[in-house]
Amino acid sequence: MKTTNSFFWGALVSVIFSLIMMSCVPSVPKVCRYDSPHSDSQECKSYVGSGWNETLAQADCAEVFPAIPGFAGEYSNVACDTETAIGACVTGVGTPEEAETWFYTDDPTVAGIAPSACENFAGGEWRPNGEVVDPDPMGELMQPEVQNALQSDGNVSVTPLDCSAPDATYDCVRQMAADEEFFVFRPLATPPTTGLIFYPGGLVDPRAYAPQARALAQAGYLVAVVPMPALMAFNGINRAQLVMDAFPDINYWLAGGHSLGGYGMATTEGLLGLPGP
């Protein structure tokens, strides 16, 4: 019995010692690097969940974009550089399959799209690396044509008044996007029954479309130009519904957009059943 007990306690001590030693050994990074086929910018995917082993991580890296046959990343055990990244898209948060994809770019368009692409397409959680501030595309001054088109008169009313003022800075527009507000050009001659919802292009100040919006309003249409967070329609892709809810007196809605705004609106059209202009 004494021999058996000695063996048992010896084995238990050995197991405990092994577990302690394993906990002291740092985890080896499992990493996949590649240039994104969508943005041409560098990305680094780190397999951080407990469910990833070398075999599974290498297999995922070999088909990091399953929709693109033959596209593979470069697998290594060198950790991603988190200092120079603009942020990370974290998928499988809190699960054994959790992974962090770090983004590296100086392109403001890519930086603006990254958060919404992460959340809407990858189903992940965007974690910015430091403060993210969208650029001021028009500076402190607007062209006279834009300034004039933003002013209300006897034919067209333009709201909100504060952000339509000639001395309004982009900070006002930035706050509109945060508050989910929009510029409205309303004809005054007769009550409009048809409206147009317009999404601006990427990195374009929504006020730049005032001359065209005003011309449509003078023709009898209600026009809503929708500011977007970080000047990217992907960051507010379903805001057309907010416009529709705000104007129940409009019987017919048209949808439009410029560049990335047009792409975003096309996605919204599918969701809401809006016809294009």
N, C-alpha and C positions, 0 to 999 in steps of 0.2 A: 504494500500500500504506500509506504514511504517513497519507494522508487517511482511509483505511478504519479504521486503528487509532485515530486521533484521534476518529472518530465513535463507535467502539465504546466507548472509555473514557469519552467524554462521556456517552453514554447510560447506561452503568453507574453513573457517579457520580450522574446524575439520579435513577435508580431508588433507589439507596441513600439519597439525600437525602430522597426522598419517603417511604420507609419509616420513616426516623428521625422525620420530621415527624408521620407518622401515629401513631407510638408515643407521641409527646408530647401528642397531643390526648386529653383525658379521654373515657372512654366515656360516652355519653348514656344515662341510666337509662331502662329500658323497664318501665313500672309499670301495674298494674291495681288500682284501689280499688273496694270494694263492701262492703255490709252482708250478711253471710252469711244466706241464707234459712233455714238450720238453727238458728242460735243468735242471730240478730239482732245479733251483735257485728261490729265493724269488722275487715276483713282487707285486707291489701295484698300483692299478688303481684308479685314482682320477677323479671323474665326475665333470668337471669344467664348462662346457657349461651351458648357461641359460635354455636350453631345458630339462635338467635333474632335476627331482624331486625325492623324496624318493622312490616312487613306481617304477619309471622307472629304477633308479639306482639299487635297490634291485633285480629287475627282471633280469637286465643284469648280475649282480654278480652271480645270481643263475645259469646262463648258460654262464659263462665268456668264455668258449671254446665250442661253439655250436657243433663243429665237434666231441666232446667227450661226449656222453650222460652220464648224471649223475655227471659230473665234475662241482663243484660249489666252489666259493670263500667264504670268510668270510666277511660279510658286517659289517661296523661300521661307526661311525662319528668321528673317530680319524684320523687326517691328516697323509698323508704319510711322512715318514722321507726322506727329500730331501738332507740332508747333506751327508749321507753315500752311496747314490745311485751312480752308474756309469753314469747314464743318464736317460732320459725319452723318450719314443716313444709317440709322440703327434698325435692323430688321429682327424679328423674332425676339423682341424685348422681353427679358425675364424667362426665356425658355432655353432648353439645351442647345437650340439652333441659333442662338443670338449671334449676330455678326455686325461689325461696324465697317462701313465703306466711307473712307476719307476722301474728300474732294480737294484738288489743287488747281487753281486757275486765277488768272489776272483779268479774265474776260468778264465784264459786268453782266453781260447777257447770260452767260452760263451760271454765274453766281446768283442771279435773280431767279433762274428757273430751278436751280437745285432743290430748294426746300419743297416746292410743290411737286416736283417730279418724284422726290423721295416719298412724300405722303400719298400722292394720288396714283402713282404707277407702281412703286415698289412696296407700297403698304407699310412703310417704315415711319420712324420718328426722327425728325430732323433736329440735330443738336449743333447750333452755330458755334463756331470757335471765335469768341469775342463778339463785340457789338457789330451788328449789321445795319448799315445806314444806306438807304437807296439814294442814288445821285440826284442832283438838281439839274434837270435837262435843259431848262430855259434860262437859268440864272435869275438875276433880279429883274430883268427887263423882258417884256414881250414885244413882238413886232406890232406896229400900229394896226395892221389888218386884224390881228388876233384881239387886240385890246378893244377895237371898235365892235367886233362881232360879239364880244362878251357883254356889251352894254344893253340894257333893256330900253325899249322905246314904245311907241304906240302900236307897233306891229308884232313885236316878239318880246316876251318876258324871259329873262335869263336868271336862273337861281342856281346856287346860293349867291346872294349879293356880295358877301365878304370876299369869297374866293374869285369872284368875277371882276373885282375892282382892278383898275390899271396898276395900282401899287401892290397888289397881292403877291406874296412870295410863294415859292413852292411848298413851304411849310404848311400853308393852308390846304393845298391839294393833298399833301401827305396825310394830314389829319382827316380829310374827307374819306380817303381810302381806308383809314383805320376805323372810322365810324360807319363805314358801308353806305356812304352818301354818294350822290351823283349830280352832274350838271344837267339841268333840264332847260330845254329851249321850247317854249310853248307859244303857238300862234294865238293872237288875240282877236283876230277878225271874226272867226267862228270857232266854236268848241271842236277840238280835234277828235276824231274817232279812230285814227290809225296812228300807231306809234312805231318808232325805230329805236332799238337798243343797240348801242355801238360800243365795242371793246377796242381801246387804243392798242397800237402796236407796242412791241417790247421796247422799253426805255424811252417812250415818247410821252411827253406831258399831255394829258388829255385836253388841255386848253388849246393845243395846236389845231384841233379839229373844229374849233368854234366857227370859222367862216362857212364851212360846209354844213355844219349843224344848223346854223342860222338860216342859210338858204333853204334848207328843207323845211324849217319851221315856217318861213314865209310862204312856202307852197302849201301849208296846211297840215303838216305832220308834227306831232309831238316827238321830240328827239331827246333821248337820255344818253349822255356820254359818261361811261363808268370809270372813275379812277381806280387803279389797282395797286395793291401793296407791292412795293419794290418795282413798280411800273411793269409788272408781268401779269398777263391775264390768267396764267396758271394759278396765281395766288388768290384768285377770286372768281373761279371759273363758273360758278353757279349764281352770280349776283344778278343775272337777268331776271330771276324769279323775284328778287326784291323790287325791281322796277315795276314789274307787272302787278305785284301786290299793292304798290303805292298808287297806281292809277287804274282803279277798277272801271272807270268810265271809258277806257279805251277798248274798242271792240276787236281790233285787229292789230297784231304785232308783227313787225319785221325785225330781222336780226342782221347785224353787220359787224365787221371788224377789219382792222388793218394788220397785215402780217401775222405775228403771233397772236394778236387779238382775234384775227379771223379764224385761226386754228382753234383757239379756245372757244370762240362762239360756235364753231361747227360742232364741237363736242356738246355744248349747251343745247344747241338746236335738237340734237338727238334725244336729250333728256326731256326737253320741254315741248317738242313738237313745233318749234318756231320755224316759219318759212324764211328763207333768205331773201334779200331785196332783189 
